């Protein structure tokens, strides 16, 4: 680990966001209170973005019968990355598996009701847990874990709707990256390679690849083709990011899938009254929550965007005489929904407290003059000092910037 480069593992420890314990096991990190705030805020942002885009949210179990993954093809093509089946008792015949993917569950949810063409596209989203039997040698912090909280969604649509839905998913990803301060280094069209465990259906691959190329062309996105990076059931668009050392990884994906709708015998009733096969568009805005948080910590060197920061405002009374006024400001800030804390003189000199809160987006310093005039002296994380402002104006401006999301601290 290069100490000169931001590393999410070090930042996670310093900021008290997450940790691990040998008794829980490698690749199974837990979230501390401030880390849980970051995770919850990120998840709620994604859910809200999906709701605005017409997605309906579901919950599905983290376990499934082995037969489910035999039907989906995961058992044949992905078995080495799955946890072994569990038999629930000596007299039970069924075996269950920790799911390696959410798409088979969503296919069953779709199949549980009949659907008309008028309902399509039907967009189903879930922030759900999945599990990969990663080898210990490849595990690292939050970037490679065994228990994954995945931002996943599946759009069931007609063939004519598939390109537009996939293109809209790319736009949703781009908007999220702008709000989060994430930069994509390139887009990749991931295709099958020699010797891989892929579904043997050349026509399927040709149709899906042609549609994804159309998506990229209509979106005006430059891309590179990469053999050997496809999912086992079809090609995909990968949105690539890079850590401070330049190492690339995939954060977001968009896929057009003909395989699983056929495997699960999915259908809808068309305008002609006949049964038709839907297309399944897979898409993930931020991929796994774990990898997204790791990248955000490194991309921002721990100084997360104000709306995502675990503590957004620290109130700093200069002396004990201003503590009561500072407590009032703290209460007003929290009533506006800001995540605020008070750091009083007992915690050190004013300079030491300011340095300790260097990654907090906003600092409100209250001395004798400010307390008497209903003001607070504002200090921003980036070093700017907008000056002393009336407390209601100060808090409303902070709350407005947080509500607007994005990466701008002050305007």
N, C-alpha and C positions, 0 to 999 in steps of 0.2 A: 504494500500500500504506500503510495507516494503522499507524504504529509503535506506537500505543497498544493495538491489538488483536492478539491472538495470530495469527500467520501461519505456516502450516506450512513455507513455503519458508525463512523466516528461522530458525525453530526447527530445521529439518532441517540447515541449515548449522552453526548453533551447537552442536548436539548431535552432529554428525558422523554423520548417519544416511543421507543420500543426496545425490547431486549429479548434474550433467549435464556433457556436453562437446560442443562444436560438431561434433567429428569423429564422435561417435556419432549426433548429430542431435537436433533439437528434438523434445520429447515422448517421449524415450527415456532416462529417468533410470536411473542405476545405484545399487545399494545398497552402502554402506560397511559395514564389519564390524558396528558397533552397529546399524545399520539392518537388516542381514540377520538379526540376533538377533530384533529386533522382528517382522519379517516371518515368520520361521520359527516363532516362538512363537504368533503369531496363526493361522498356517496349521495348526499342530498342534492348537490349541484347536478350530478349526472341524472338522478331521477327527475328533477325538475326539467332539465333540458329534454329528456326523453318524453315526458308528459306533454310539453309544448309541441313536440314533433309528432304527436299522435300515437305514442306507444302506450300499451296497457301492461301493468306490472303484475307478475305472478311470483309465487314461491313454489319450489319443487324440492323433494327430498334429496339429501346428499348420498343416499344409497339407492341402488337399483338391482334388480335380479340380473344375474349373469346373462340370462336369455335376452334381456333388453339390449345389451352391448354386442351380443352375437348378431342380432337383427340389424343394428346400426352399422356394424362392420368394425367397431372399435376392438372387439375381442380378437378378430383375425389380424388386423393391421396395426394395432396399438397396444397389444397385450403386454409388451415388455415395459411399458411406462405406467402400467396399472398396478394397484395393490392386489394381492392374491384374493380370490373369493373366500367368503366366510360362510360356514354352515352354522345356522343359529342354534342347533341342538342335535343330539345324536339321532333323533327320530325325524328330523326335518330333511326333506329332499332338496329344497330350493337353496341355491347359493346366492348370496348378495355381494355386491362389489361397491366400494367407494367410487363415486362417479369421476371419470377423468374429463368429462365434458358435460355441458348442459343441453346440447342440442337434441339428444334422444328424448329427454324429458319434455322439451318443448314440442317435439313432434307428437308425443302422446297427448299433450294438452290440446293441441290442435285437433287431433283425431277424436277426442272425446265428445265433440259436438259436430253436427253437420253444418256445412257452410255453403252459402250462396256466393256467386260472383259479386253480388252487391256489397258483401262484407269486406272484400279484398281491396287493397292490401290490409292484412291483419298483422299488426306489429306487436310482438310479445317480448317483453324485456324482464331481466332479472339480474340483481346483484347477488350471486349465489356462490356457495362454496363448492370447490372441486379439488381433486387430490391426484397428485402425480408422484409415482414412486421414483423420485430422482435419486441418483447415486450420491453418496456423501461427498465425493470429490468435486462435484459441480455446484454444490450449494454455496450461496454467498449472500449474507445480509437479507435484504428484502427482494433482491433481483431474481433469485432462484430459490424457491421454497417448495415444500411438499404439500402444504395446505394453502389454497389460493382462493381469494375472493375475487370472482371474475365479473366484470361489467359486460354482460352478454345480452344479445337480442337476436331474434329470428323473425323475419318478415315473410309471411306466406302470401304469395301474390300470383298473378297471371304472368305468363311469359312476356306479354307486352308491357307489364309494369316493372319488370325486374331491373332494367337499366336505370330507370328514373329513381327507383328506391335505392339502388346501390350508389348512384351519384349523390342523392340526398344524404346518404350516410357519410360519404366523404366530406360533404359540406359541414355536417354536424361535427365531425372530427376536427376540421379546420377551425371552427368557431371555439370549440373547447380548448384547443391549443392556444388560441389567442388569449382567452380568459386566464389560462393557467401559466402563460409565459413559457410555453414549450415550443421548440423549433424542430420541425421535421427535417432531417438531413437528406432524405430521398424517399421516393415511393418505389416499391418493388412489386413486379408481377411475378409471383412465385409459382413455378411450374414443376411438373414431375421430373425426376432425374433417373439415371440408370440404376437399376438394382434396388430401388426403394419398394416399400410395401404399399402399392397404390391399387385402387380399384381398377380392374381390367375392363375398361369400357372406353375405347378410343373416341367414340362419338360423343360420349358425355364430356370428355376433356376438351374436345374441339369446340363444342357448343358453349361451354362455360368460359373457355379462354377467349373466344370471339366476343362474347358479351362483356367481359371485364375490360378488354381492349377498347370497346366502344364506350364504356363508362369513363375510362381514363381520357379518351379523346374528347368526349363531350365536356368533361370537367376541366380540360386544358391543363392536365397534370403530366409533366414529364416523368418517365419511369424507366427502370432497367429491368430486364428479364433475368430471373435467377432460377436455374434448373436445380432440382433436388430440394426445394423449399416449400413445395405445395403441401396442403393437407392430404391425407390419404384418399379422401373422397372427391377432391377437386382443387382447382387453382384458386389463388387468393391475391388480393392486393394487400401488401404489408406496408404500413407507415413506419419508417425506420427513424430511430433517435440515436444519439451518441452521448456517451458519458464524457466527463472532462478529459479523460485520457484518449478519447477518440474511438472507444470500443462501441460498435453498433449493436442494437437489439431492436426487436419488434415491439411496439407498444400497441398499435391499433391495427385492426384488420377488417376487410370487407370481402365476402365470398358469395358466389352464386352457386347453388348446390342443386343438382338434379338427382343425386344419388339417394339421399335419405328420404325424400318424398316417395320415391319408388319402393325403397325397402320397407317403409311403414305403410304403404298403400294409402297415401294421403290423397284426398280429392276434394273438389268443390262442385257444386251444381251450376253449370253455365246457363247463359241466356237461352240456349237451345233445349234446356231440361236434361241434358246428358251430364255424365260424370267426367271431370277433367282433372288432370294432375297439376297441382300448384308447383311453383318454383319456391325454393327456400333460400332467402338471402340471409347470410350470417353477417353480423357486424358487431364490433366492439369499439367504443369511443376511446376508452383509456386502458383497455386490456385488463390486467390484474391491478387491483388497488395497491398491492404491495410494490409492484414494479413502478407504478405511477408515482407513489410517494417517494421511493428511492430516487427516481429521476428528478422530481421536483426539488428535493433537498439538495442534490448536487448542482442542478441548473441554477438555483438561486443561492447557493452557498449557505443554506439554512435560513435565509431571509425570505420566507414564503410570502406570496402576495397577501396583502392585508386581509382580504376576505377569508383566506385559508389559514392564517396564522393562529396558533392555539391561544395566544394572548395578543390582543389587538391594541390595547392601550394600557400603559402603566402610569398611575398617578403618583407623583413624587412630592410630598410635602417637604419643604426645606428643613423645617424644625418641628418639634413636637407641638408647638403652638398652632400649626396649620393642619394637624392631623384630622381634627373634627371637620374642617372644611373639605379636606381631601376625601374623607369618607362620604360626604354628601355628593361630591363629584363622581365618586365610584358608583354610588347607588344610582345616580341619574344616568350614567353611562350604561349600566347593566339594564336599566329599564328600557333603554333604546335598543337593546339587543347586542350591545358590544361586549366582547369578552375582555373584561378589564380586571386589573389587580392593583393593589396599593403596596408600595414599597416605602416604608417609613424610615426615619432616622436610626431606629434600632438596628437596621440591616446594614448600616455603614454610612460613610460620608455621601453627600449628594453626587460627587464625581464617581464614586465606586458604584452607586446604584444606577447611575446613567450608563456606565460601562457594562454592568451586569445585564441591563435591558437593551443592549445594542441591537439585537435582532427583532425587538418589538417594533412594529410599524410606527406607533405614536407614543410620545411621552408628554405628559402634562405636568409641568413644574409649578408648584404653588408656594410662593413665598408670602411674606407679610403683606406686601403691596397688592399682590394678586388676590389674596384672601379677602382683603378689605374692599376691593373693587369688583368682586365677582368675576375675576379673570383667571386665566391659566396661561402660562407661557408654553408655547408649543415647540417641541423638538421632533423632527422627523428622522426616521431611521437612516435616510440617505445624507444626513448632515445639515439639511436646511432647517432654518428657524423662522417660521412665519411671524413670530412675535406673540404678544399677549392678546388674547381674544376673549370676549365674553363666553362663559362656559356653555350656555345653550347653543351659541353659534358654533363653537368649537366642536361640540359633540354631534350636532346635526350634520356638520360637514364630514366628520369622520364616518358617521353612520351612512351618509349618502354614498361615499366612496366605497364602503364595504358592500352596500347593497348593489352597487353598479358592477361589482366584481372587477375583473381586469387587473392590470398591474400598476395603474397610476395611483400614487399615494395622495396627491394634493393637486388641486386646480385653482 
